[in-house]
Amino acid sequence: MTPRRLAIGMSLWAPNLFSGIRVKRISDDWTSATVELHVNLFTRNYVKTAFGGSMSAMTDPYYFMLVMHQLGREYVVWDTRGEIEFVKPGRGTLTAHFEVSRDKAAELRERARGGAKVLEWFETDITDRAGEVVARVRREVYVREKRRVTEGQAD
């Protein structure tokens, strides 16, 4: 799966498509992603601002996906927990940018080596078109090196 294909697929995935969520870009090296939420009739709440569930959904899988693609198939990676602090009403187009540097991925790989369970928090802001913070989001990612099938078997 290429980053571009994943971005298109995630944008067309029914929960995102019908929630006004669009993946604008996933970097070729899997270190960053940018996601937008278009606040409209279907994605706003009773007072006509961004529905909190939509803002949470727009941030759900991206940290774990960036980590997973950087670490590769030898690691189990899950999104385990999320927190969101609503700062101000969101209107128009909202944007979240996610970044997991190669150094951070290497650190997680090293900490998870040998099957150790690693829990790591990542943070991002959701901003409006003016660049003002609408919400602060934290996502916890679980990482563990997979157990080898051949581990412990006699030669």
Backbone hydrogen bonds, N-H to C=O, Kabsch-Sander energy under -0.5 kcal/mol:
donor,donor_aa,acceptor,acceptor_aa,energy
6,L,2,T,-2.4
7,A,3,P,-2.4
8,I,4,R,-2.3
9,G,5,R,-2.8
10,M,6,L,-3.0
11,S,7,A,-1.9
12,L,8,I,-1.9
13,W,9,G,-1.2
16,N,13,W,-1.1
17,L,13,W,-3.0
18,F,14,A,-2.6
19,S,16,N,-0.9
20,G,17,L,-0.9
21,I,16,N,-2.4
22,R,36,E,-2.7
24,K,22,R,-0.9
24,K,34,T,-1.9
25,R,34,T,-1.6
27,S,32,S,-2.7
30,W,27,S,-1.9
33,A,98,F,-2.1
34,T,25,R,-2.6
35,V,96,A,-2.7
36,E,22,R,-3.1
37,L,94,L,-2.6
38,H,20,G,-2.5
39,V,37,L,-0.8
39,V,92,G,-3.0
40,N,38,H,-0.5
43,T,40,N,-1.0
44,R,40,N,-0.9
45,N,49,T,-3.1
48,K,45,N,-2.0
50,A,90,G,-2.7
51,F,43,T,-2.5
54,S,51,F,-0.7
55,M,51,F,-1.7
56,S,52,G,-2.3
57,A,53,G,-2.5
58,M,54,S,-2.0
59,T,56,S,-1.3
60,D,56,S,-0.5
60,D,57,A,-0.9
65,M,61,P,-2.1
66,L,62,Y,-2.4
67,V,63,Y,-2.5
68,M,64,F,-2.9
69,H,65,M,-2.5
70,Q,66,L,-1.6
71,L,67,V,-2.6
72,G,68,M,-2.4
75,Y,72,G,-1.3
76,V,144,R,-3.6
77,V,75,Y,-0.5
78,W,142,Y,-2.1
80,T,78,W,-0.7
80,T,140,E,-2.6
81,R,140,E,-1.2
83,E,138,R,-2.8
85,E,136,R,-2.9
86,F,84,I,-0.6
87,V,85,E,-0.6
87,V,134,V,-2.9
88,K,134,V,-1.8
94,L,37,L,-2.9
94,L,92,G,-0.5
95,T,127,T,-2.7
96,A,35,V,-2.7
97,H,125,D,-0.6
98,F,33,A,-3.1
100,V,31,T,-2.9
105,A,101,S,-2.3
106,A,102,R,-2.5
107,E,103,D,-2.3
108,L,104,K,-2.5
109,R,105,A,-2.5
110,E,106,A,-2.3
111,R,107,E,-2.6
112,A,108,L,-1.9
113,R,109,R,-0.7
113,R,110,E,-0.7
115,G,112,A,-1.7
116,A,112,A,-0.5
116,A,113,R,-0.5
118,V,143,V,-2.6
120,E,141,V,-2.5
122,F,139,R,-2.6
124,T,137,V,-2.3
126,I,135,A,-3.1
127,T,95,T,-2.7
127,T,125,D,-0.6
128,D,132,E,-2.1
131,G,128,D,-2.1
134,V,126,I,-3.4
135,A,126,I,-1.5
136,R,85,E,-2.4
137,V,124,T,-3.2
138,R,83,E,-2.6
139,R,122,F,-2.5
140,E,81,R,-3.2
141,V,120,E,-3.0
142,Y,78,W,-3.0
143,V,118,V,-2.5
144,R,76,V,-1.9
145,E,112,A,-1.2
146,K,74,E,-3.0
151,E,148,R,-0.8
153,Q,150,T,-2.0
